[in-house]
Amino acid sequence: MIYYTADLHLGHANVIRFDNRPFDDVDEMDRYIIDMWNVRVNVDDHVYIVGDICLNNSKPADKYLAQLKGHKHLIVGNHDGKLIKNQKAMAYLDSINDILQIDDNGRRICLCHYPMAEWPGYYRGAWHIYGHIHNNKNEAFYNMKEKEKALNAGCCINNYMPVTLDELILNNNSFKELEDDL
């Protein structure tokens, strides 16, 4: 199975307020995200993390990654600089890329942490999966909202768990329909 997620921000206390996440503290958030991941993901599954695994974390990144099942593929985000310098953490990742194109059951996917106006395969029906904007309804959100095959993998709009492409499509459609009160 192939799953997608982004902007986990494990260990990052301020993201709870920033994203209006439903957690009392960073320990509760980290436990929930790790538990939800492991409920869904099996050891042979592939998870594409579209940036920002952790930030301002007091625990080393490898302590988080060691707890997560499956083959983990990082698409580097703007907050992954410290993580990619941690050799122990890198041992838990199967691949690390700035941008990556994959096939998911016959559907072509372009993965990049940043939302792009056009991506490889854009004019040939390829999907674009991105992160970076979390659950913000900002200019980038409104630009991407009009692109049917652009999907935000941010964990906060995907129930804090890795999701399949079909689930990502449903969650994005639901998020786009919500009132602008987030």
Helices and strands as residue ranges (DSSP letters): E 2-5, H 14-18, H 26-40, E 46-49, H 61-65, E 71-75, G 83-85, H 87-90, E 95-97, E 99-104, E 107-112, G 122-124, E 127-130, H 139-145, E 150-152, G 155-157, H 165-177
